[in-house]
Amino acid sequence: MFEQMKGAIFDLDGVIVDTAKYHYLAWRSLAEELGFEFTEEDNERLKGVSRMESLNILLEIGRIDAPDEERERMAASKNERYVEFISRLDESELLPGVRAYLTDLRSKGVKIALGSASKNAEFILSKLNIRGLFDAVVDGNQVVNAKPDPEVFLIACRKLGLEPAECVVFEDAAAGVQAAIAAGMGVVGIGRADLLPGADKVVSGVDELLT
């Protein structure tokens, strides 16, 4: 898989940086405002899911119905809280091995893309000072269908000028692994093997991939 890899496509949250904790705090704050508890266990259901779908899950948990206009307002309110948290991000929050691995891939001529549901991806990459290591960025602003739909990875692949079989995806969520498989790409799972069925290889973190 790695020998044939001409393109590497990375998810953002949980692979490059742990912004999941900030998403959780922002969603929990919204839930408190709406009058119910949102636990870390509940938050697991939001991994790799788009903002509006995450909101739908949160409202389902709180047994709250709301018209589309109100849902848009809630999603925007959550994002404002989240952006406030991540505005304090810096390079120290890069997950172990990420900068070294990206630099190593580039030195070997591998093209690199980001494939994330986040609508704040460009902002986060710039805060982490690694935007220059990516040849392409595909985020929630460019994608209609959320993972496990393969759309985000297929767009990234096209932007790199490669075929799906030439790309390997690095993902920490089951929905992302499924999306990579559906796209016809190799996939490295970041995390626990039992939570990432179908991944070609599973490591606990990007630092394990350094040789």
C-alpha positions as a printed Julia matrix, in Angstrom:
211×3 Matrix{Float64}:
   0.0    0.0    0.0
   2.67   2.51   1.02
   4.94   1.54  -1.9
   2.2    2.51  -4.39
   1.12   5.65  -2.51
   1.39   8.81  -4.59
  -1.13  10.77  -2.53
  -1.85  10.9    1.2
  -5.21  12.27   2.36
  -5.54  13.18   6.03
  -8.57  13.71   8.2
  -8.11  16.61  10.61
  -9.66  16.0   14.02
  -7.99  13.15  15.89
  -5.32  12.63  13.22
  -3.48  15.94  12.93
  -4.81  17.77  15.98
  -7.2   16.94  18.79
  -9.88  19.56  18.31
 -12.56  17.02  19.27
 -12.35  18.25  22.87
 -13.23  21.76  21.72
 -16.12  20.49  19.59
 -17.41  18.63  22.65
 -17.19  21.68  24.9
 -19.02  23.79  22.32
 -21.8   21.2   21.79
 -22.13  20.66  25.56
 -22.51  24.41  26.06
 -25.29  24.51  23.46
 -27.04  21.53  25.1
 -26.88  23.24  28.5
 -28.44  26.33  26.94
 -31.23  24.11  25.58
 -31.72  22.49  28.99
 -30.29  18.99  28.76
 -27.05  17.12  29.43
 -24.71  16.12  26.59
 -22.13  13.58  27.72
 -18.75  12.53  26.31
 -20.37   9.2   25.41
 -23.04  11.08  23.42
 -20.24  13.01  21.71
 -18.8    9.76  20.26
 -21.76   9.7   17.86
 -20.58  12.99  16.34
 -17.13  11.79  15.26
 -16.52  12.45  11.57
 -20.04  13.81  11.1
 -20.95  17.16   9.49
 -22.0   20.14  11.61
 -25.71  20.02  10.71
 -25.92  16.25  11.11
 -24.16  16.6   14.48
 -26.77  19.15  15.5
 -29.56  16.8   14.43
 -28.06  14.05  16.63
 -27.72  16.46  19.56
 -31.36  17.57  19.24
 -32.46  13.95  18.99
 -30.64  13.23  22.26
 -32.34  16.23  23.89
 -35.69  15.27  22.31
 -35.98  18.74  20.84
 -37.63  19.62  17.54
 -36.8   22.87  15.81
 -37.48  24.42  12.39
 -34.64  24.66   9.87
 -34.1   28.37  10.49
 -33.64  27.77  14.22
 -31.29  24.85  13.53
 -29.14  27.13  11.38
 -28.97  29.62  14.25
 -28.03  26.86  16.73
 -25.29  25.53  14.43
 -23.88  29.04  13.98
 -23.95  29.61  17.74
 -22.08  26.35  18.36
 -19.49  27.28  15.74
 -18.91  30.68  17.34
 -18.13  28.94  20.63
 -15.85  26.46  18.85
 -13.94  29.15  16.92
 -13.41  30.98  20.2
 -11.74  27.84  21.6
  -9.57  27.08  18.55
  -8.47  30.7   18.12
  -5.96  29.89  20.88
  -4.5   26.9   18.99
  -0.79  26.85  18.19
   1.87  24.4   16.95
   2.16  22.82  20.4
  -1.22  21.11  19.83
  -0.09  19.18  16.75
  -0.37  15.48  17.54
   2.96  13.62  17.93
   4.83  12.91  14.7
   2.51  14.85  12.41
   4.9   17.55  11.18
   7.75  15.04  10.8
   5.58  12.56   8.87
   4.13  15.2    6.53
   7.64  16.52   5.86
   8.91  12.99   5.22
   6.1   12.27   2.73
   6.81  15.48   0.84
  10.51  14.64   0.66
   9.51  11.37  -1.04
   7.36  13.18  -3.62
   4.02  12.14  -2.12
   1.27  14.71  -2.62
  -0.72  15.63   0.49
  -4.34  16.66   0.92
  -6.71  17.29   3.79
 -10.15  15.66   3.63
 -12.25  16.87   6.55
 -15.86  17.66   7.43
 -14.61  20.7    9.34
 -15.62  24.08   7.93
 -12.75  25.65   9.88
  -9.98  23.5    8.36
  -8.04  26.3    6.65
  -8.13  28.39   9.82
  -6.93  25.47  11.97
  -4.08  24.54   9.58
  -2.89  28.14   9.58
  -3.02  28.31  13.4
  -0.93  25.11  13.52
   1.49  26.61  10.96
   1.28  23.6    8.61
  -0.91  24.89   5.75
   2.15  25.01   3.5
   2.62  21.24   3.82
  -0.69  20.54   2.03
  -1.12  20.55  -1.74
  -4.91  20.63  -1.42
  -7.53  21.2    1.26
 -11.07  19.84   0.98
 -13.36  20.77   3.85
 -17.02  20.98   4.81
 -17.46  24.12   2.71
 -16.83  22.14  -0.49
 -18.65  18.88   0.24
 -22.37  18.08   0.04
 -22.35  14.51   1.39
 -20.77  13.7    4.75
 -18.68  10.6    5.46
 -19.23   7.63   5.07
 -19.98   9.02   1.62
 -16.62   9.06  -0.24
 -17.18  12.52  -1.79
 -14.59  14.4    0.33
 -11.83  11.92  -0.5
 -12.69  11.72  -4.21
 -12.57  15.53  -4.5
  -9.2   15.54  -2.7
  -7.92  12.85  -5.06
  -8.98  14.89  -8.11
  -7.35  18.02  -6.7
  -4.09  16.08  -6.36
  -4.44  14.88  -9.98
  -4.33  11.22  -8.94
  -6.39   8.04  -9.2
  -8.11   6.65  -6.06
  -5.9    3.53  -6.1
  -2.85   5.8   -5.81
  -4.11   7.43  -2.57
  -4.04   6.37   1.07
  -6.38   7.91   3.63
  -5.46   8.49   7.29
  -8.58   8.42   9.47
  -9.6    8.07  13.13
 -13.36   7.56  12.65
 -15.27   4.49  11.46
 -17.3    6.63   9.05
 -14.07   7.94   7.53
 -12.67   4.43   7.11
 -15.9    3.41   5.34
 -15.66   6.5    3.11
 -12.08   5.65   2.12
 -13.03   2.06   1.28
 -15.99   3.32  -0.78
 -13.61   5.66  -2.62
 -11.38   2.72  -3.55
  -8.43   3.95  -1.49
  -6.13   2.32   1.02
  -6.79   3.4    4.58
  -4.71   3.71   7.74
  -6.79   3.82  10.9
  -5.57   6.04  13.72
  -6.76   4.7   17.06
  -8.13   1.34  18.19
  -8.47  -1.52  15.7
 -11.79  -2.68  17.17
 -13.31   0.75  16.45
 -11.94   0.98  12.89
 -13.13  -2.15  11.05
 -11.93  -2.46   7.47
  -8.77  -0.38   7.83
  -5.75  -1.87   6.01
  -3.47  -0.91   8.89
  -4.14   0.54  12.34
  -1.72   2.54  14.46
  -2.26   4.43  17.7
  -0.89   7.66  16.24
   0.9    9.16  13.24
   4.21   8.97  15.11
   4.09   5.16  14.71
   4.4    5.61  10.93
   7.79   7.32  11.13
  10.67   5.07  10.04
